[in-house]
Each structure stands twice: as C-alpha cells, then as structure tokens.
Amino acid sequence: MDKDLTHRISALPALNKTQLLLLWRENFSKAPPPKLRKELMVPILAYRIQEKEYGGLSHSARKRLREIAKSIASEKRPQKEISVGSEQGNRLLRSWHGQVHEVIVTDAGYVYRGSKFSSLSKIAREITGTQWSGPAFFGTRKKA
C-alpha cells in the first residue's frame, strides 16, 4: 500500500462526522444512510478508498458471497430459550469494547459498579452511551 493511501485511511478515525460526510459524498456520490454512525462510516470509507485505488472484489468472489448470503438467509435456525437470570444474587456479565461489565441482581433491582439501578436498560445505556434494551444487551430475554 502506498504511503499516501495509508495516511488517508489512518486519518479517518480522527475526522469528525462533517468531514466524514464530505468524504462519503466524494466516494459514493450520494449521502450515507441517515442514521449511520461515525464508527461504521470509518471502516466503510476505508474499504471504499482502497476499492477505488486497487479495484473491488472479483466477479467470482462477489458471486460466491451472494451464494453464501442466500444460503444463510434461507436457513431457519431454531431459537433456544435463554435463562432470564432475574433471581437475586445472579451475576450478569457482558463484554463491551474490550471491557467486561458485571451486574448483580438484587431484590431491589441491580448493582453495577457499586451503584444501584432499577433496570437493566439504564445500565446498558450507562455502558454504551446509547439507548438499548437491557434484557437484549445482557442476553436475558426469553426467546419464543
């Protein structure tokens, strides 16, 4: 990879959303999906910049990927039931961005890092900074 291309790609994570939007329009000739986050824009732009420089996937690779996607979409996977884990004293563990987060279930709610919370969703928001379903985030939702 040439140094200029390496520099352009390595600079992407430091750019703000406005700068990334400009780059997106340059590389795709259209606006990105409205709710696309910066964290997803960076790898997509990095791939597109390399694709424009070196060429995209071969016809056979694209064909194979379509076949794989089609086979995955057509498979019906059985959903297994997950334990709700709402009994007092249970520990819920979740790895997020390289950190393991532990929540302890109490009779009054949940304890996370020494603080009491009334819901798992509040803890998931504390961890991620975004709105999440707590049971979905911690994998405690029962599946039908």
Buried (B, 14 or more C-beta within 10 A) or exposed (E): EEEEBEEBBEEBEEBEEEEBBEBBEEBEEEEBEEEBEBEEBBEBBBEBBBEEEEEEEEEEEEEEEEEEEEEEEEEEEEEEEEEEBEEEEBEBEBEEEEEEBEBEBEEEBBBBEEEEBEEBBBBBBBBBEEEBEBBEBBEBEEEE
